[in-house]
Amino acid sequence: MVSAADFGDYETAWCPGCGNFAILDAVKAALVKKQLQPHEVLFVSGIGQAAKAPLYLNANVFDGLHGRSLPVATGAKLVKPGLTVIVESGDGCNYGEGGNHFLAAIRRNPDITVLVHDNQVYGLTKGQASPTSQEGFVTKAQPDGVQAEPFNPIAVAVAMRAGFVARGFSGMADHLADLIVQAMDHEGFSLVDILHPCVSFNRVNTFAWYKKRCYALGDDHDPTDWSAAVTRAQEWGDRIPLGVIYRNDRPAFGKRFPPAVERSEIPKRVEACLTAYL
Amino acid sequence: MAKHLNIVIGGDAGQGLVTLGSLLAKGLVRSGYSIVVIQSYQSRIRGGHNTFTIRVSDGEIVAPQEPVDILVALNAETIRLHEAELSGHGVIVADAALAAEAGGAEFLAVPFSELGSKRVANVVALGVTASLVGLHHDRVSQTLADFFGKKHPEATEENQQALEKAFAWLSEQSVSMEKLPAVDDPPRRMMMNGNEAIALGALSAGLRFCSFYPMTPATSINLGVISHAKQMGVIVEQAEDEIAAINMALGASFAGAPSMVATSGGGFALMAEAVSLAGQTETPIVVVVAQRPGPATGLPTRTEQGDLEFVLHAGHGEFPRAILAPGTVEECFHLTRKAFELAEKYQSPVFVLTDQFLADSYRAVTPFDAANLEPVRPGADLSEASLPYRRFALTKNGVSPRLIPGATEHLVVADSDEHTEDGRLTEDLAVRRQMVDKRLRKHEGLRADTVAPDWAGDAGPEILLVSWGSTKGSVSEAASTLRPRGQRVATLHFSQVWPLVPEHFLRYFEDAERVVSVEGNALGQFARLIRRETGFEIRSQVRRYDGLPITPEYILEALDGQER
């Protein structure tokens, strides 16, 4: 039996009250629920306060560059399909610096789970706007307020018919853990956008702000209904829906690639290749 | 004495020029001749002026040549642009209608429309040219069948008829040009260019993962891998950009797959951050940079050796690397294999620095002994790791046992942040120092494994020609031309440009009366590197940066100029 203790207990660099603690606990709960051994899991992260999360876990970890987790995870999953591959990083990493990879990963549909800590602000660099910051959000770097519309990851992922699109909230830990389990069960690209407060740098989207607005979708929402999901993805403001917004059963990426050749077979196969040049 | 001929085939893109050139080159190789090809093309798919140049000999040749002996002109522009390059006995092969364009040169007016339809005009030109240099119809016919039989079986008959008519037509013409002497028992040789050899070298080394974003002149490396991917079990993915390409390859390598990316200067610029990531996470990766002239988009389809300093310094921070610079097609194969071995052994980024000239230059190559060449073995065995397992354990040579995640129950943790021995982020500044020292200790190993430069020629020479990468053949032939003029000449060619080991070469500099560097860039980057590493200043430099390959003639002319 795998238990939460198998995934360790590390000292963190997060502020007291940070939403990341609850997310870390939910991730551990999901791994326990899945009964995965630490060495069966590979976490890939980028840079940011959220991207440190995998380093506070016992698992295989590749903590790479800002914005580049998705291609690293895609490469690793293709050559080691037996590993459970989880990308965990923030909104700046996945939707800003790594935006092009986000679109490409949705198109490819690799069998990886993508957990995005979305607090609508940059924490590690001390409080600049993120791609999901609301228009008018004032920071030291944007003293007159953000002059761009926020990126809506759910709407983009649904529009592109990503395999699995969900939203969670750090303040609803059991619900979040269940979403992460469902995302891991899904064969293909599965996005869980996780709302959480930044107690140091986001005085607008606070815990109370989210708590007041977030609600869990009920059985009346059918996540396999794309049109319904497109509508639901636009819902933001007074009411923010949580849960599986959309899912489909597109085949996962990589099925057309050839299997590896036994190492001992390689020399004679290369020799055969050379005959094409005679 | 061996006979050389230089054949230039010129025309618009879209006229079947490369097919014609490749078939002629293959016919020549199969007939036992040695070849050196230059492909010169514009960055467009139709139109523009393009040439496919084949220097051929019954002896061994290693360099291109400038004077033209046979000019196969598929359009009038080719005559206008290249007529002046014709040697004294040069012949123009072109449609009868173009005869008026030609001045005094011997003109072989081919009645193209009588010998075949417009669609097979390039096969007519092939037949006339092949017959002109002395190839046998049956051998060319077989080459043509091998080529079209696979791709376009329906075209075979028309092509074969055109070829036959072209041979028959030429046999009735009176041509003063001497044919190539026949080679008895032609050796079994492949026709291969530099990029194909890099792809095959990677496959031979056990390549399992290759991701790329298309960029000339590197794309054909990736296409070469793709052409064998099923048979060799290689995953090849076209990424959304070069940043994704190298990060994917690093993910694959971390997970145990020998991995490679191939690109050119601009694409490599996008990869620079991830090169540093490979250095920090000690993830093996082979990066091929096929140079073309910059800055920015530069001359996309031409050649240059202008990215040496860039590749040497790309990536922030300090970490070890090796840079191999093949000078021949054979070296493209063997040094790419070596790049994989070094990347694996030292868990570092290793570069193969080539250029457009070598990338596209077909040669006659003796088949590699591929059946006896071992692929790399990625990662360490658990027995080599001390427990508890620490991915970045401090070791004497700086190399820590690299386990593959998921292969054992031990956890593999790698961090782009400075990290502890077990791979976790740290800001302990004492650990920081230990980790920098550990990583840099691998430089000593890489240095010990450096390929020594290739010295040839006369002891205590009046001139020592120093070169690196693709200029190898031209420098060697330039030296062979100088010697009969009574000069004592030696050459020193580097096929690895980093790390440099002064004990390998400094004595040769000191023994020479005059040291001359030869390189394809404007700043003399390799000469600067030599000075930085040894203090030795190479004052005489032959540099070329007009986008064309360095030829023996170019070197000799530059040397004459310097002496005056």
Interface residues (C-beta under 8 A of the other chain):
Chain A: Q37 P38 H39 E40 L42 V44 I47 K52 L55 N58 A59 N60 V61 F62 D63 G64 L65 R68 L70 P71 V72 A73 T74 G75 A76 K77 L78 V79 K80 G82 L83 N100 H101 L103 A104 G254 F257 P258 P259 A260 V261 R263 I266 P267 K268 R269 V270 E271 A272 C273 L274 A276 Y277 L278
Chain B: R30 R188 R189 M190 M191 M192 E196 L200 L203 S204 G206 R208 F209 S211 S227 H228 A229 K230 Q231 M232 G233 V234 I235 E237 A239 E240 D241 I243 A244 A245 N247 M248 A249 L250 G251 A252 S253 F254 A255 G256 A257 S259 E273 A274 L277 T281 V365 P367 F368 A370 A371 N372 L373 E374 P375 R377 I404 P405 G406 T408 E409 H410 L411 V412 V413 A414 D415 S416 D417 G423 R424 L425
